[in-house]
Amino acid sequence: MEIAVIVKLLIVIAALLALVFLKQKPEVALAASSVLMILIYGKGLQGFADAFRIFFRDQSTVTLPITIILIGILSGVMGKTGMLQKMIDHMKPMVRSTKLTIILTPLLIGLLAVTGGAYVSCPLVDQLGDTLGISPERKAAINLVYRHSVHYSYPLSGSLIVVANLSGLDVNRICLMLVPVVIWTFIIGHFTMMRDIKDVVMPKEDRASYLSHVKYFLLNFSPILVSLLLTVVFDLSMLIALPVGIVLAVIVANAQEDTRPKEDLVSLLFKKVNYKMVLVIFAALFFKACISSISEIAEAMTSLARAGLPPELMIVIIAVLTSFPTASVQTPAAIIIPIMAGFGASEMQMMLYTCLVVATGTFGYYFSPVHMCQILTIEYFKTDLARLLKEYRYYLPALAVGIFVWYAAMKAILL
C-alpha cells in the first residue's frame, strides 16, 4: 500500500518535471500536475474540493502574491530611478571586486527571509553579470546559490524556527551545527560558479572617496536595509515593512538629483509590476494544497519509519520526497520530528537527526521546481529549468556529498 502511494507521488513529480523540461509555462505545468495528482490518487471531485479548501484557508494565498507585488514595486522603483545602479556603482569600489560584489548582493538581500525574496536581487545580479560577461542561466544560478547559502544556518529563518519548536531544541545550537554546510556551499559555489569568471577589479581610492562611496551605498541601499531591519529585528510583517521601504525609496530617489524620477508616482510604482507572476504563485500554492489534502502521502511516510528502516535513511528519504514537491522544509519536519521521538535516541542523537532533517530538507526544496525563488529567478532572467540545472551539474552532487560527509563527521565526533 505504502509503495503504491509513493510510486504515485513519483509519477506526479516526474510529470511535473517533464512538463517543465518541455518548456510549458510554470503555471500550466503546476496546474496540470495538480489535476493529475488528485486523479491518480482517486480523489475525484471531493479531492478537488478538499484541495481548494486548504488553498483558500492558507494565509499565504493572500499574503504571498501581495508580498511579491510589493517586492516588485520596491525593486522597480529602485531600478527605474537608478538607485540600484548607483548602489552597485558605490559598492564595487568599496569591495574593489565585481566578483565579490555579485556574491555579496544576493547574500545580503538573502537575509530578507521572505518567500520569493530572490526577486529583489535579480536586477542587481543581472547588471553585475553583464559587466562580467555571464550568461543568463549562470546569473540565475549565482543569484540562487548565494541567496540561499546562509539559509542552512540562519537563526531568523522561519523554517529553522519551526524545526526548533517542533524538536524542543535551541535554534542557535541547530544553526551552529549546520555552519559547516554553509561554508561548504561557499566553497563549491566558488569552484562551480565563480572560478572561471575573470574579475573586474576597481582601483584603490583615497579615504575621503571611500567614505563617500560608503555614504551613498548606504543611502541607496537604505530602503532594502530598513525593510530587512523591520522584518528581522522588529519582527514586523513584510506587508508592513515593504511599504515602508517603498516610501523610503521614493523619498531617497527624489532627494538625489541623478535619481529623481521623471514620471508620475502611479507609473513609477505600478507600470512594470509583473502580475503574471501572481498566476505562477497561485499555481504553486494550489499544488502544495493538493499534497496536503491527500492524507495517504503522510501516512505512507510514517509507515516507512515504523517498518524498521535506519533512522538516517528514513530521514533522508522522507525529507527529500516531501520537500522536493512542496518546496518546504516545514513539511518533512512536521512528519519526521514527531516520529523521531520514538527512536529512543539521546539528546545529541536527536540534535543530529534534527540537523539532518534541516540539511536534506533544504537540499530538496532548493532544487524543487516549485521553489518560489527559483521560479521567479528563472522568469526574470528569461531562462528555463533545464538550462539552470546544467549550471548545477557539479554543484548539486557536490552539495549532496558534502552533506553526507558533514553528517558522518558530526556523528563520529559527537557520538
N, C-alpha and C positions, 0 to 999 in steps of 0.2 A: 504493500500500500504506500509506504513512505517513498519507495523507489519510484513508483509511478508519479507521485506528486512532484518529486524533484526532476524527473525526466520532462514533465510538462513545463516546469519552470525554465529548464534549459532550452526547450523548444521556443518558448516565448522570447527569451534573451537572444537566441540565435536569429529569430525572425526580426527582432528589433535591429540587431547589428547588420543583418543582410539588407534591410531597407535603408539604413544609414549609408552603407557602402555602395548601394545602388543610387546614391545621391538624391534620395527622396528628402523633401523638406522635413526638418526635425519634428515639427508639429504633426505632420502626416504620419511619419514613422511611429511616433509615440501613440497617436490615436489608434492606428491600425493594430499595434501590438497590444494595446489595452483591450480592444474588442476581442482579439484572438485569445487573450488570457481568460476573459470571462467565459468565452465559448469553450475553450479547451478543458476548462475545469467543470464544465457542465452547469454553470450557474444561471444561465438564461436571463430572463427579464429581471428576476429578483436580484441577480448578481449586479446588473447594471444599477438597479435602484440602490442597493447597498453601497456601491462604489460612489455614486453621486451623493448619497447622504454623507459619507465620510468626506468627500471633496468639499461640499458646501459647509460642513461643520468645521473644517480646518481653517483656522485663523489665517494661515499663510495664503489661502486662496484670495483673500482681500489685501493683506498687508504686503505680500511679496511683489505683486505687479506694481503696486503704488511705490514701493521702495525702489524697484528697478527704474521706474519712470523718474523718480526724484534723483537717483544716481545719474541717469541720463541727462537730466536738466543741469545738475551740478557740473558734470564733465563737459556738457555742451556749452554752458556759459564760460567756463574756464578755457575751453578750446577756441570758441568763436571770438572771444575778446583778446586772445593771445596770451592769457595768463599761464596756460600750460607751457607754451613755448618759452615764455620769459622765465618760468620756473626751471625748465631744462637748461636754458642758457646760463643761469646763475648756479645751478647745481654742478654742471660739468667742470667749471674752473675750481669749484670747492673741492671736488674729489680728483680732478685732473685726469679722469679716465672715463671715456664714453662707455666702455665695457662695464666698469664698476657702477656707473650711473644706471645702465639698463638693468642691472641686477638689483640695485637698491630701490629703484622706483616701485616695482610690484611688491617687493618685500615690505617696504614701508607702508604702502597702501593696503597690503595684506593684513595689517593689524586691524583694518576695518572688518570686524567679524560679522559680515552680513552675506547671506546667500546671493551669489551673482556679483559680489563686490569687485571681482577681477575686471569688470567692465570699466571701472574708474581708471585703471592703469593702462588700458588698451591704447588710448591716444598717445600717451607718453612713450610707451614701448614702441609704438608704430613710428614715431618721429625719430627716436634714437636708433631704431633698427634700420631706417633709411640711411642714416649717417654711416652706419657700419656695413651697409650693403647686405642686410639679412633678408631672406625670403619670408613671405607672409606666414608660412607654416612654422618656420623656426621662431619667428616673433611670437606666435601664439604659444608655442611650447615654452619659451623663456618666460612669458607672462604667467603661465600656469604653474610652472615649476617653482619659481621664486616667490610667487604669492603664497603657495601652499606649504612650502618647506617648514615654516615655523608652526604650522597647524598640528604637527605631530606632538608638539610640546609647548602649547600656548595656554597658560592658566586661565585666560579670559575667553577661551573657545567654548561656545555653548555645548558642543559635543562632549568635551572633556569634563565640563561641569556636570552634565547629565550622568556620565560614566562614574564620576566620583561619588555622586549622590546615590546611585544605584548600588555601588560596591561598598559604600561606607568608608572609603579610603580618602586620604588627603589629596586634593588635586595637585598641590605643589610637589608632593612625593612622586605622583604618577608622571608629572612633567619632567622631573629630574631624571627619572629612569629612562625617559624617552629622548633625552638630549642627544645621545649618540646617533639615533636615527636621523635627527635634524642635521647633524654635522655630516653624516653620510650623504644626505640629499644634496648638500652643497658641493661635496667632493665630486660625486658623479655628475652633478649638473655642470660643473666646470669642464669635465672631460668629455661629456657627450653633447653639450650645447654651446660652450664658450671657447674651448681651446683653439678651434680652427678659425676663429674670428680675429682679424687684425684690429688692434685697438687704435683709437684716435686719441692721442694724449694732448692735453692742454698745457701751455707753458705756465711756469710758476709766476705768481703775481705778488706785488708788494702787500704789506699788511693792510693798508687803507683800502686797496682794491678788493682784497679778500673779504674784509669785514663788510664792504658794500655788497658783495655777492651774497653773503650770509643774510644780510638785511632783506634784500629783495627776494631771495629764495623763500625766506620765512613769510614775508608779506604775501607773496603769490601762492604759497602753499597753505596759508592760514585757513581758507575755507575747508580744506580737507582735514587739516590738523584739528580745527575746532570740532568738526563732526566726529573725528576719532575720539577726542577727549570727552565730549558729551556722552558718547556711547560707551567707551571703555572705562573711563574714570568715574563718571557720574551715573552710569548705568541707565541712561535715557534711551528711549526707543529711537530707532532710525527714522521713524515717522516724525519725530521732533528734531533730532539732530541734523538731518539732511536739509530741511527748510531753513534752519539757522545758517548752515553752511552756504546755501544758495543765496540768502540775503547778504551775507558777508561777501560772497563772490561778486555780487552786483556792486556793492559799496566799494570794494577794493578796485574793481575794474574801472569804475568811474573816477576814483581818486588818482589814477595814473593816466597821464596824457596818452601814452602809447598803447594803452589797453582800453581806453574809453570806447564803449560800444557806439556804433553808428546806425543802429536800428532801434525800433521801439521795443519796450520791455516785453510785450507779448511775443513778438517774433524772436527775441533773444532767448526767452525761456522755453518756448514750445515748438519752434519751427523745425528743428532737426531731431526731435524725440522719435525714436524708432518704436512705434506702437506695435509693429509686427512681433516684437519680442514677447509681448504680453500673451499672444497666442501660444508661443512656444512654452511659456511658463505654465499656462493653464493646462496644456497637454502633458507636461512633465508631472504636474501635481495630480492630475487625474490618473496617470499611470501608477503613481505611488499609492493613490487611494484604492486602486484595483488590487494591488499587492496586499494592502491592509485588510481588504474586505474578504479575502479568501483565507479562512482560518486554518485550512489544511496545510498551508505552507509553514506556518509557525509550528503547528503540531508535528509535522514531519521532521522538522529540525530538532525539536525536543526529543522525539523518539530516537533519533540517531545518537543523541548523547546518552540515552539510557540503555543503548544496545551494547555498551562496553567499549566504545571507541576511545583511544588515548585522548586525554583532555586537550592536549595541544592540537592534535589532528582535527578533533571536533570543532575547536575554536576557529581554526583557520578555514575549514570548510564552510561553517555557518557564517562566519564574518564576511568572507568573500562572496558567497552565494546570495547573501541578503543585502550587503552594502552595494554590490555592483549594480543590480537592477533598480535600487531605490535611491542611490547616491546619498546615503545617510549612514553615519556611524551609530546614531541612536538606535536604529533598527536592530543590528546584531547585538548591541549592548543590552537592549531590553529583553532579548531572547536568551542570550548566553549567561549574563551575570547572575540572574536568579538560579539558573541551573548549576552554576559553579558552587553554590552554597552546599550542594550535596556531594562534592568531591572529597570532603574530609581533609581539605588542604590546610596547611599552616598559613599564617598571615602573610609571610613572604611569598609563598606559592600563589596565594590569591592576588598579591600585588603583581607578580609576573604574568599570571593568566590575564588580569585586567589590562596590563600594558600590551599584551599580545592582541587582545580584542581591539584596542585603540589602533595599534600599528597595522594590523591586517585589515581592519575595517576601513581605516583611512586610505590604505592602498587600494581597496576595492572601489570605494566611492570616487577616488581621484580619477581613475580611468573610466568611470561609468559614462555611458552615452547620455545619461540624463543628469549628469553633474552640471548644475546651472552655470557655474563659472566657465566650464568647458563649452557649453552651448553658446553662451554669449560671446566668448572669445573667438570661437570659430566663425560666428556670424559677423563679428566686427572685422576680422581680417579676411573675410570672403574666401575662406578655405574650407576644407571638409575633414571629417574624422579620419578617413583613410590616409590622407597626407600627414595629418597630425601624428597618427600612430607610427608612421615611418620615422618621424623625428624621435619617437620613444623606443625605437627598436633596440637600443643599447641601455637606455635609462631604465626602462621597465624591468628587464631581467636583473639588472644590477641592483635596483632597489629591492627586489624580492630576495635576492641573495643576501643583501645587507641586513634585511630584517631577520632572516634566518640566523645569520652569524651573530647578530646582536643578541637575539633571544638565547641562543646556545651559550654565549659567553656570560650573559647575566645569570643564567641558570647555574652554570658551573661555578661562578664566583659566589653567588648568594645562597645556594642550597648545599 
